[in-house]
Amino acid sequence: MIAMDHIPSLPKSFKGNTELLIWVDLFSGYVMAKASSSRTAQTVAENYEECVFRRFGASEVIRKDGADADQSGALK
C-alpha cells in the first residue's frame, strides 16, 4: 500500500518547481519524493510511473486525501 500527498506553495526552484509530491510505502516506511511545477492528474500519473511503478510495479492500493488532481481517474 502506497500513500501519496503534495506539499504545495514551496519557494520556486531554479527549474520552476513549487510543489513536492510525496509517495510513502506504508509497509516499510520508504519515502519517495519528486519536485513538481503542477499537480494536474497527468503530472501525478507521470510522477507515479517514474517514482513508484518503474521501481516496484503497480500498487494494489494508493491512499490519498482526495484532492482535485487525484479525482480525475489518471491513477485508477
C-alpha positions in Angstrom: 0.0 0.0 0.0 1.3 3.4 -1.0 0.2 6.8 0.4 0.7 10.0 -1.6 0.3 13.7 -1.0 1.5 17.1 -2.2 3.4 19.8 -0.3 2.3 22.9 -2.1 3.4 26.5 -2.2 7.1 26.0 -1.8 9.6 28.7 -2.9 10.2 28.4 -6.7 13.2 26.3 -7.6 15.7 27.1 -10.4 13.7 24.7 -12.6 10.3 26.4 -11.8 9.1 23.7 -9.3 6.9 24.9 -6.5 5.5 21.7 -5.1 6.7 18.3 -3.8 4.9 15.1 -4.5 5.5 12.5 -1.7 5.0 8.7 -2.0 5.3 6.5 1.1 5.3 2.7 1.2 3.2 2.2 4.3 4.6 -1.2 5.0 8.3 -0.3 5.0 8.1 3.4 5.6 10.3 4.0 2.4 9.7 7.6 1.2 10.0 8.8 -2.4 9.7 12.5 -3.4 9.6 14.3 -6.7 9.6 18.1 -7.3 6.8 19.3 -9.5 5.6 22.5 -11.1 1.9 21.5 -11.1 -0.5 19.0 -9.6 -2.5 18.1 -12.6 -3.7 14.5 -12.9 -1.3 13.9 -15.8 1.7 15.2 -13.7 0.7 13.0 -10.8 0.4 9.9 -13.0 3.8 10.6 -14.7 5.4 11.0 -11.3 3.8 7.8 -10.0 5.2 5.9 -13.0 8.7 7.3 -12.6 8.9 7.1 -8.8 6.9 4.0 -7.9 5.8 1.9 -10.9 9.2 1.6 -12.6 10.9 0.6 -9.4 8.3 -1.6 -7.7 5.5 -2.4 -10.1 1.8 -1.5 -9.7 0.5 -0.7 -6.3 -2.6 -2.6 -5.1 -3.8 0.4 -3.1 -2.9 4.1 -3.3 -4.1 6.0 -0.3 -4.7 9.7 -0.9 -6.5 12.6 0.6 -9.0 13.2 -2.2 -7.5 16.4 -3.7 -8.9 17.5 -7.1 -5.9 16.3 -9.0 -6.4 12.8 -7.6 -10.0 12.6 -8.7 -9.5 12.6 -12.5 -9.1 8.8 -12.7 -5.5 9.0 -14.0 -4.4 6.6 -11.3 -7.4 4.3 -11.3 
